[in-house]
Amino acid sequence: MKTPDSLPEMLRYKMYEKDLKQKQLASILGISEAFISGLLSGRRKLTMDLARKLHVQLGIDAEFLLMSE
């Protein structure tokens, strides 16, 4: 599998890696399932608060998150 190079790809990768559904990921991150759906489709943008949660909860590299649009 190639290294994810966008936030939606990274989220899908982490969901696969941890065997999570959108609903479970939303619960872990304390956000709505609709917001997760928006991130996966590229309609929603990453916030700094969510970037922190993704780093802490899923182990996504902080530099990757800062470089994501």
PDB file of N, CA, C and O in Angstrom:
ATOM      1  N   MET A   1       0.840  -1.175   0.000  1.00  0.00           N
ATOM      2  CA  MET A   1       0.000   0.000   0.000  1.00  0.00           C
ATOM      3  C   MET A   1       0.891   1.246   0.000  1.00  0.00           C
ATOM      4  O   MET A   1       1.854   1.330   0.761  1.00  0.00           O
ATOM      5  N   LYS A   2       0.556   2.211  -0.862  1.00  0.00           N
ATOM      6  CA  LYS A   2       1.344   3.434  -0.926  1.00  0.00           C
ATOM      7  C   LYS A   2       1.051   4.322   0.281  1.00  0.00           C
ATOM      8  O   LYS A   2      -0.005   4.217   0.906  1.00  0.00           O
ATOM      9  N   THR A   3       1.984   5.177   0.588  1.00  0.00           N
ATOM     10  CA  THR A   3       1.832   6.092   1.714  1.00  0.00           C
ATOM     11  C   THR A   3       0.753   7.124   1.388  1.00  0.00           C
ATOM     12  O   THR A   3       0.801   7.752   0.330  1.00  0.00           O
ATOM     13  N   PRO A   4      -0.210   7.306   2.275  1.00  0.00           N
ATOM     14  CA  PRO A   4      -1.253   8.306   2.039  1.00  0.00           C
ATOM     15  C   PRO A   4      -0.646   9.701   1.896  1.00  0.00           C
ATOM     16  O   PRO A   4       0.266  10.066   2.639  1.00  0.00           O
ATOM     17  N   ASP A   5      -1.153  10.476   0.941  1.00  0.00           N
ATOM     18  CA  ASP A   5      -0.600  11.814   0.751  1.00  0.00           C
ATOM     19  C   ASP A   5      -1.647  12.919   0.870  1.00  0.00           C
ATOM     20  O   ASP A   5      -1.384  14.071   0.525  1.00  0.00           O
ATOM     21  N   SER A   6      -2.828  12.564   1.358  1.00  0.00           N
ATOM     22  CA  SER A   6      -3.853  13.575   1.625  1.00  0.00           C
ATOM     23  C   SER A   6      -4.564  13.173   2.911  1.00  0.00           C
ATOM     24  O   SER A   6      -4.492  12.023   3.345  1.00  0.00           O
ATOM     25  N   LEU A   7      -5.248  14.137   3.510  1.00  0.00           N
ATOM     26  CA  LEU A   7      -5.959  13.843   4.757  1.00  0.00           C
ATOM     27  C   LEU A   7      -7.029  12.772   4.570  1.00  0.00           C
ATOM     28  O   LEU A   7      -7.100  11.848   5.381  1.00  0.00           O
ATOM     29  N   PRO A   8      -7.869  12.856   3.528  1.00  0.00           N
ATOM     30  CA  PRO A   8      -8.863  11.793   3.350  1.00  0.00           C
ATOM     31  C   PRO A   8      -8.224  10.402   3.197  1.00  0.00           C
ATOM     32  O   PRO A   8      -8.723   9.421   3.749  1.00  0.00           O
ATOM     33  N   GLU A   9      -7.118  10.328   2.446  1.00  0.00           N
ATOM     34  CA  GLU A   9      -6.431   9.034   2.290  1.00  0.00           C
ATOM     35  C   GLU A   9      -5.876   8.545   3.617  1.00  0.00           C
ATOM     36  O   GLU A   9      -5.968   7.359   3.933  1.00  0.00           O
ATOM     37  N   MET A  10      -5.299   9.458   4.397  1.00  0.00           N
ATOM     38  CA  MET A  10      -4.736   9.081   5.699  1.00  0.00           C
ATOM     39  C   MET A  10      -5.828   8.606   6.650  1.00  0.00           C
ATOM     40  O   MET A  10      -5.638   7.630   7.375  1.00  0.00           O
ATOM     41  N   LEU A  11      -6.962   9.286   6.653  1.00  0.00           N
ATOM     42  CA  LEU A  11      -8.067   8.857   7.515  1.00  0.00           C
ATOM     43  C   LEU A  11      -8.564   7.478   7.119  1.00  0.00           C
ATOM     44  O   LEU A  11      -8.806   6.629   7.977  1.00  0.00           O
ATOM     45  N   ARG A  12      -8.715   7.254   5.825  1.00  0.00           N
ATOM     46  CA  ARG A  12      -9.147   5.922   5.360  1.00  0.00           C
ATOM     47  C   ARG A  12      -8.131   4.851   5.747  1.00  0.00           C
ATOM     48  O   ARG A  12      -8.506   3.755   6.164  1.00  0.00           O
ATOM     49  N   TYR A  13      -6.850   5.169   5.609  1.00  0.00           N
ATOM     50  CA  TYR A  13      -5.788   4.240   5.985  1.00  0.00           C
ATOM     51  C   TYR A  13      -5.859   3.898   7.473  1.00  0.00           C
ATOM     52  O   TYR A  13      -5.799   2.728   7.850  1.00  0.00           O
ATOM     53  N   LYS A  14      -5.985   4.922   8.310  1.00  0.00           N
ATOM     54  CA  LYS A  14      -6.050   4.691   9.756  1.00  0.00           C
ATOM     55  C   LYS A  14      -7.321   3.935  10.142  1.00  0.00           C
ATOM     56  O   LYS A  14      -7.294   3.095  11.041  1.00  0.00           O
ATOM     57  N   MET A  15      -8.429   4.226   9.469  1.00  0.00           N
ATOM     58  CA  MET A  15      -9.669   3.491   9.738  1.00  0.00           C
ATOM     59  C   MET A  15      -9.485   2.011   9.386  1.00  0.00           C
ATOM     60  O   MET A  15      -9.928   1.132  10.124  1.00  0.00           O
ATOM     61  N   TYR A  16      -8.827   1.746   8.254  1.00  0.00           N
ATOM     62  CA  TYR A  16      -8.559   0.360   7.853  1.00  0.00           C
ATOM     63  C   TYR A  16      -7.614  -0.305   8.853  1.00  0.00           C
ATOM     64  O   TYR A  16      -7.862  -1.421   9.311  1.00  0.00           O
ATOM     65  N   GLU A  17      -6.541   0.388   9.179  1.00  0.00           N
ATOM     66  CA  GLU A  17      -5.518  -0.138  10.088  1.00  0.00           C
ATOM     67  C   GLU A  17      -6.095  -0.500  11.459  1.00  0.00           C
ATOM     68  O   GLU A  17      -5.719  -1.512  12.051  1.00  0.00           O
ATOM     69  N   LYS A  18      -7.007   0.333  11.957  1.00  0.00           N
ATOM     70  CA  LYS A  18      -7.579   0.129  13.288  1.00  0.00           C
ATOM     71  C   LYS A  18      -8.964  -0.511  13.244  1.00  0.00           C
ATOM     72  O   LYS A  18      -9.622  -0.662  14.273  1.00  0.00           O
ATOM     73  N   ASP A  19      -9.400  -0.890  12.031  1.00  0.00           N
ATOM     74  CA  ASP A  19     -10.692  -1.538  11.819  1.00  0.00           C
ATOM     75  C   ASP A  19     -11.836  -0.711  12.419  1.00  0.00           C
ATOM     76  O   ASP A  19     -12.638  -1.213  13.207  1.00  0.00           O
ATOM     77  N   LEU A  20     -11.889   0.570  12.026  1.00  0.00           N
ATOM     78  CA  LEU A  20     -12.899   1.491  12.537  1.00  0.00           C
ATOM     79  C   LEU A  20     -13.906   1.868  11.453  1.00  0.00           C
ATOM     80  O   LEU A  20     -13.551   2.016  10.284  1.00  0.00           O
ATOM     81  N   LYS A  21     -15.128   2.015  11.845  1.00  0.00           N
ATOM     82  CA  LYS A  21     -16.179   2.568  10.985  1.00  0.00           C
ATOM     83  C   LYS A  21     -16.231   4.075  11.241  1.00  0.00           C
ATOM     84  O   LYS A  21     -15.681   4.559  12.230  1.00  0.00           O
ATOM     85  N   GLN A  22     -16.891   4.812  10.351  1.00  0.00           N
ATOM     86  CA  GLN A  22     -16.995   6.261  10.516  1.00  0.00           C
ATOM     87  C   GLN A  22     -17.598   6.627  11.867  1.00  0.00           C
ATOM     88  O   GLN A  22     -17.131   7.550  12.535  1.00  0.00           O
ATOM     89  N   LYS A  23     -18.629   5.902  12.263  1.00  0.00           N
ATOM     90  CA  LYS A  23     -19.297   6.181  13.535  1.00  0.00           C
ATOM     91  C   LYS A  23     -18.336   6.007  14.714  1.00  0.00           C
ATOM     92  O   LYS A  23     -18.338   6.817  15.641  1.00  0.00           O
ATOM     93  N   GLN A  24     -17.523   4.962  14.680  1.00  0.00           N
ATOM     94  CA  GLN A  24     -16.568   4.712  15.754  1.00  0.00           C
ATOM     95  C   GLN A  24     -15.491   5.798  15.790  1.00  0.00           C
ATOM     96  O   GLN A  24     -15.120   6.276  16.862  1.00  0.00           O
ATOM     97  N   LEU A  25     -14.997   6.179  14.619  1.00  0.00           N
ATOM     98  CA  LEU A  25     -13.975   7.218  14.548  1.00  0.00           C
ATOM     99  C   LEU A  25     -14.525   8.541  15.070  1.00  0.00           C
ATOM    100  O   LEU A  25     -13.844   9.252  15.809  1.00  0.00           O
ATOM    101  N   ALA A  26     -15.744   8.866  14.690  1.00  0.00           N
ATOM    102  CA  ALA A  26     -16.384  10.097  15.170  1.00  0.00           C
ATOM    103  C   ALA A  26     -16.463  10.099  16.695  1.00  0.00           C
ATOM    104  O   ALA A  26     -16.191  11.113  17.337  1.00  0.00           O
ATOM    105  N   SER A  27     -16.833   8.971  17.262  1.00  0.00           N
ATOM    106  CA  SER A  27     -16.936   8.852  18.716  1.00  0.00           C
ATOM    107  C   SER A  27     -15.572   9.030  19.389  1.00  0.00           C
ATOM    108  O   SER A  27     -15.465   9.735  20.392  1.00  0.00           O
ATOM    109  N   ILE A  28     -14.557   8.411  18.854  1.00  0.00           N
ATOM    110  CA  ILE A  28     -13.200   8.520  19.397  1.00  0.00           C
ATOM    111  C   ILE A  28     -12.726   9.972  19.381  1.00  0.00           C
ATOM    112  O   ILE A  28     -12.086  10.438  20.324  1.00  0.00           O
ATOM    113  N   LEU A  29     -13.050  10.679  18.298  1.00  0.00           N
ATOM    114  CA  LEU A  29     -12.573  12.052  18.124  1.00  0.00           C
ATOM    115  C   LEU A  29     -13.506  13.094  18.736  1.00  0.00           C
ATOM    116  O   LEU A  29     -13.147  14.268  18.834  1.00  0.00           O
ATOM    117  N   GLY A  30     -14.703  12.669  19.150  1.00  0.00           N
ATOM    118  CA  GLY A  30     -15.656  13.593  19.752  1.00  0.00           C
ATOM    119  C   GLY A  30     -16.262  14.563  18.744  1.00  0.00           C
ATOM    120  O   GLY A  30     -16.550  15.714  19.071  1.00  0.00           O
ATOM    121  N   ILE A  31     -16.454  14.085  17.511  1.00  0.00           N
ATOM    122  CA  ILE A  31     -17.074  14.902  16.463  1.00  0.00           C
ATOM    123  C   ILE A  31     -18.206  14.104  15.827  1.00  0.00           C
ATOM    124  O   ILE A  31     -18.363  12.913  16.098  1.00  0.00           O
ATOM    125  N   SER A  32     -18.985  14.757  14.988  1.00  0.00           N
ATOM    126  CA  SER A  32     -20.125  14.076  14.379  1.00  0.00           C
ATOM    127  C   SER A  32     -19.694  13.179  13.225  1.00  0.00           C
ATOM    128  O   SER A  32     -18.647  13.383  12.610  1.00  0.00           O
ATOM    129  N   GLU A  33     -20.515  12.199  12.953  1.00  0.00           N
ATOM    130  CA  GLU A  33     -20.288  11.310  11.826  1.00  0.00           C
ATOM    131  C   GLU A  33     -20.344  12.100  10.514  1.00  0.00           C
ATOM    132  O   GLU A  33     -19.624  11.791   9.564  1.00  0.00           O
ATOM    133  N   ALA A  34     -21.201  13.116  10.471  1.00  0.00           N
ATOM    134  CA  ALA A  34     -21.302  13.968   9.274  1.00  0.00           C
ATOM    135  C   ALA A  34     -19.994  14.723   9.033  1.00  0.00           C
ATOM    136  O   ALA A  34     -19.591  14.922   7.886  1.00  0.00           O
ATOM    137  N   PHE A  35     -19.334  15.141  10.111  1.00  0.00           N
ATOM    138  CA  PHE A  35     -18.057  15.852   9.958  1.00  0.00           C
ATOM    139  C   PHE A  35     -16.999  14.896   9.411  1.00  0.00           C
ATOM    140  O   PHE A  35     -16.213  15.273   8.541  1.00  0.00           O
ATOM    141  N   ILE A  36     -16.974  13.665   9.913  1.00  0.00           N
ATOM    142  CA  ILE A  36     -16.043  12.655   9.390  1.00  0.00           C
ATOM    143  C   ILE A  36     -16.297  12.443   7.909  1.00  0.00           C
ATOM    144  O   ILE A  36     -15.361  12.402   7.111  1.00  0.00           O
ATOM    145  N   SER A  37     -17.548  12.310   7.546  1.00  0.00           N
ATOM    146  CA  SER A  37     -17.917  12.127   6.143  1.00  0.00           C
ATOM    147  C   SER A  37     -17.414  13.301   5.299  1.00  0.00           C
ATOM    148  O   SER A  37     -16.906  13.106   4.194  1.00  0.00           O
ATOM    149  N   GLY A  38     -17.557  14.511   5.822  1.00  0.00           N
ATOM    150  CA  GLY A  38     -17.080  15.697   5.120  1.00  0.00           C
ATOM    151  C   GLY A  38     -15.569  15.711   4.948  1.00  0.00           C
ATOM    152  O   GLY A  38     -15.062  16.123   3.905  1.00  0.00           O
ATOM    153  N   LEU A  39     -14.848  15.258   5.974  1.00  0.00           N
ATOM    154  CA  LEU A  39     -13.388  15.173   5.872  1.00  0.00           C
ATOM    155  C   LEU A  39     -12.980  14.141   4.822  1.00  0.00           C
ATOM    156  O   LEU A  39     -12.074  14.381   4.024  1.00  0.00           O
ATOM    157  N   LEU A  40     -13.654  12.993   4.831  1.00  0.00           N
ATOM    158  CA  LEU A  40     -13.320  11.928   3.886  1.00  0.00           C
ATOM    159  C   LEU A  40     -13.613  12.316   2.438  1.00  0.00           C
ATOM    160  O   LEU A  40     -12.943  11.854   1.515  1.00  0.00           O
ATOM    161  N   SER A  41     -14.615  13.164   2.250  1.00  0.00           N
ATOM    162  CA  SER A  41     -14.969  13.591   0.897  1.00  0.00           C
ATOM    163  C   SER A  41     -14.220  14.850   0.473  1.00  0.00           C
ATOM    164  O   SER A  41     -14.267  15.236  -0.695  1.00  0.00           O
ATOM    165  N   GLY A  42     -13.530  15.491   1.416  1.00  0.00           N
ATOM    166  CA  GLY A  42     -12.805  16.714   1.105  1.00  0.00           C
ATOM    167  C   GLY A  42     -13.645  17.972   1.211  1.00  0.00           C
ATOM    168  O   GLY A  42     -13.171  19.062   0.890  1.00  0.00           O
ATOM    169  N   ARG A  43     -14.890  17.837   1.659  1.00  0.00           N
ATOM    170  CA  ARG A  43     -15.778  19.007   1.802  1.00  0.00           C
ATOM    171  C   ARG A  43     -15.483  19.802   3.071  1.00  0.00           C
ATOM    172  O   ARG A  43     -15.749  21.003   3.132  1.00  0.00           O
ATOM    173  N   ARG A  44     -14.940  19.141   4.070  1.00  0.00           N
ATOM    174  CA  ARG A  44     -14.637  19.794   5.351  1.00  0.00           C
ATOM    175  C   ARG A  44     -13.134  19.985   5.482  1.00  0.00           C
ATOM    176  O   ARG A  44     -12.343  19.194   4.969  1.00  0.00           O
ATOM    177  N   LYS A  45     -12.759  21.044   6.176  1.00  0.00           N
ATOM    178  CA  LYS A  45     -11.348  21.360   6.406  1.00  0.00           C
ATOM    179  C   LYS A  45     -10.948  20.978   7.826  1.00  0.00           C
ATOM    180  O   LYS A  45     -11.775  20.939   8.736  1.00  0.00           O
ATOM    181  N   LEU A  46      -9.686  20.703   7.986  1.00  0.00           N
ATOM    182  CA  LEU A  46      -9.120  20.332   9.268  1.00  0.00           C
ATOM    183  C   LEU A  46      -8.990  21.559  10.167  1.00  0.00           C
ATOM    184  O   LEU A  46      -8.532  22.612   9.723  1.00  0.00           O
ATOM    185  N   THR A  47      -9.391  21.423  11.421  1.00  0.00           N
ATOM    186  CA  THR A  47      -9.193  22.472  12.413  1.00  0.00           C
ATOM    187  C   THR A  47      -7.981  22.111  13.271  1.00  0.00           C
ATOM    188  O   THR A  47      -7.564  20.953  13.296  1.00  0.00           O
ATOM    189  N   MET A  48      -7.422  23.077  13.963  1.00  0.00           N
ATOM    190  CA  MET A  48      -6.268  22.793  14.829  1.00  0.00           C
ATOM    191  C   MET A  48      -6.658  21.839  15.960  1.00  0.00           C
ATOM    192  O   MET A  48      -5.882  20.953  16.318  1.00  0.00           O
ATOM    193  N   ASP A  49      -7.850  22.016  16.521  1.00  0.00           N
ATOM    194  CA  ASP A  49      -8.311  21.127  17.586  1.00  0.00           C
ATOM    195  C   ASP A  49      -8.419  19.692  17.083  1.00  0.00           C
ATOM    196  O   ASP A  49      -7.994  18.756  17.760  1.00  0.00           O
ATOM    197  N   LEU A  50      -8.986  19.525  15.900  1.00  0.00           N
ATOM    198  CA  LEU A  50      -9.119  18.186  15.335  1.00  0.00           C
ATOM    199  C   LEU A  50      -7.745  17.615  14.973  1.00  0.00           C
ATOM    200  O   LEU A  50      -7.513  16.416  15.128  1.00  0.00           O
ATOM    201  N   ALA A  51      -6.842  18.461  14.493  1.00  0.00           N
ATOM    202  CA  ALA A  51      -5.483  17.998  14.177  1.00  0.00           C
ATOM    203  C   ALA A  51      -4.821  17.418  15.421  1.00  0.00           C
ATOM    204  O   ALA A  51      -4.165  16.378  15.359  1.00  0.00           O
ATOM    205  N   ARG A  52      -5.000  18.103  16.556  1.00  0.00           N
ATOM    206  CA  ARG A  52      -4.443  17.581  17.825  1.00  0.00           C
ATOM    207  C   ARG A  52      -5.031  16.215  18.163  1.00  0.00           C
ATOM    208  O   ARG A  52      -4.310  15.296  18.552  1.00  0.00           O
ATOM    209  N   LYS A  53      -6.348  16.093  18.009  1.00  0.00           N
ATOM    210  CA  LYS A  53      -7.010  14.817  18.317  1.00  0.00           C
ATOM    211  C   LYS A  53      -6.533  13.704  17.387  1.00  0.00           C
ATOM    212  O   LYS A  53      -6.316  12.575  17.826  1.00  0.00           O
ATOM    213  N   LEU A  54      -6.372  14.017  16.118  1.00  0.00           N
ATOM    214  CA  LEU A  54      -5.903  13.008  15.155  1.00  0.00           C
ATOM    215  C   LEU A  54      -4.483  12.567  15.494  1.00  0.00           C
ATOM    216  O   LEU A  54      -4.141  11.392  15.358  1.00  0.00           O
ATOM    217  N   HIS A  55      -3.667  13.504  15.932  1.00  0.00           N
ATOM    218  CA  HIS A  55      -2.295  13.177  16.313  1.00  0.00           C
ATOM    219  C   HIS A  55      -2.266  12.288  17.559  1.00  0.00           C
ATOM    220  O   HIS A  55      -1.577  11.268  17.590  1.00  0.00           O
ATOM    221  N   VAL A  56      -3.020  12.685  18.578  1.00  0.00           N
ATOM    222  CA  VAL A  56      -3.010  11.954  19.848  1.00  0.00           C
ATOM    223  C   VAL A  56      -3.742  10.612  19.733  1.00  0.00           C
ATOM    224  O   VAL A  56      -3.213   9.584  20.156  1.00  0.00           O
ATOM    225  N   GLN A  57      -4.937  10.615  19.172  1.00  0.00           N
ATOM    226  CA  GLN A  57      -5.774   9.420  19.159  1.00  0.00           C
ATOM    227  C   GLN A  57      -5.379   8.405  18.081  1.00  0.00           C
ATOM    228  O   GLN A  57      -5.472   7.198  18.305  1.00  0.00           O
ATOM    229  N   LEU A  58      -4.941   8.886  16.920  1.00  0.00           N
ATOM    230  CA  LEU A  58      -4.641   7.969  15.810  1.00  0.00           C
ATOM    231  C   LEU A  58      -3.156   7.883  15.482  1.00  0.00           C
ATOM    232  O   LEU A  58      -2.743   7.040  14.685  1.00  0.00           O
ATOM    233  N   GLY A  59      -2.353   8.749  16.091  1.00  0.00           N
ATOM    234  CA  GLY A  59      -0.919   8.709  15.845  1.00  0.00           C
ATOM    235  C   GLY A  59      -0.512   9.254  14.485  1.00  0.00           C
ATOM    236  O   GLY A  59       0.543   8.899  13.960  1.00  0.00           O
ATOM    237  N   ILE A  60      -1.348  10.116  13.916  1.00  0.00           N
ATOM    238  CA  ILE A  60      -0.992  10.730  12.633  1.00  0.00           C
ATOM    239  C   ILE A  60       0.064  11.795  12.900  1.00  0.00           C
ATOM    240  O   ILE A  60      -0.086  12.620  13.801  1.00  0.00           O
ATOM    241  N   ASP A  61       1.125  11.769  12.113  1.00  0.00           N
ATOM    242  CA  ASP A  61       2.246  12.675  12.272  1.00  0.00           C
ATOM    243  C   ASP A  61       1.787  14.140  12.239  1.00  0.00           C
ATOM    244  O   ASP A  61       1.041  14.545  11.347  1.00  0.00           O
ATOM    245  N   ALA A  62       2.239  14.920  13.215  1.00  0.00           N
ATOM    246  CA  ALA A  62       1.835  16.319  13.321  1.00  0.00           C
ATOM    247  C   ALA A  62       2.243  17.115  12.077  1.00  0.00           C
ATOM    248  O   ALA A  62       1.482  17.959  11.604  1.00  0.00           O
ATOM    249  N   GLU A  63       3.431  16.850  11.551  1.00  0.00           N
ATOM    250  CA  GLU A  63       3.888  17.564  10.358  1.00  0.00           C
ATOM    251  C   GLU A  63       2.967  17.270   9.158  1.00  0.00           C
ATOM    252  O   GLU A  63       2.645  18.168   8.380  1.00  0.00           O
ATOM    253  N   PHE A  64       2.553  16.009   9.023  1.00  0.00           N
ATOM    254  CA  PHE A  64       1.622  15.652   7.949  1.00  0.00           C
ATOM    255  C   PHE A  64       0.331  16.454   8.089  1.00  0.00           C
ATOM    256  O   PHE A  64      -0.187  16.983   7.106  1.00  0.00           O
ATOM    257  N   LEU A  65      -0.184  16.540   9.310  1.00  0.00           N
ATOM    258  CA  LEU A  65      -1.432  17.258   9.551  1.00  0.00           C
ATOM    259  C   LEU A  65      -1.287  18.751   9.251  1.00  0.00           C
ATOM    260  O   LEU A  65      -2.197  19.363   8.691  1.00  0.00           O
ATOM    261  N   LEU A  66      -0.166  19.326   9.615  1.00  0.00           N
ATOM    262  CA  LEU A  66       0.048  20.753   9.361  1.00  0.00           C
ATOM    263  C   LEU A  66       0.183  21.049   7.873  1.00  0.00           C
ATOM    264  O   LEU A  66      -0.160  22.141   7.421  1.00  0.00           O
ATOM    265  N   MET A  67       0.676  20.088   7.119  1.00  0.00           N
ATOM    266  CA  MET A  67       0.851  20.277   5.681  1.00  0.00           C
ATOM    267  C   MET A  67      -0.438  19.968   4.909  1.00  0.00           C
ATOM    268  O   MET A  67      -0.543  20.303   3.729  1.00  0.00           O
ATOM    269  N   SER A  68      -1.410  19.338   5.558  1.00  0.00           N
ATOM    270  CA  SER A  68      -2.677  19.006   4.915  1.00  0.00           C
ATOM    271  C   SER A  68      -3.515  20.247   4.722  1.00  0.00           C
ATOM    272  O   SER A  68      -3.495  21.162   5.545  1.00  0.00           O
ATOM    273  N   GLU A  69      -4.242  20.270   3.644  1.00  0.00           N
ATOM    274  CA  GLU A  69      -5.138  21.408   3.407  1.00  0.00           C
ATOM    275  C   GLU A  69      -6.485  21.123   3.995  1.00  0.00           C
ATOM    276  O   GLU A  69      -7.387  21.955   3.905  1.00  0.00           O
TER     277      GLU A  69
END
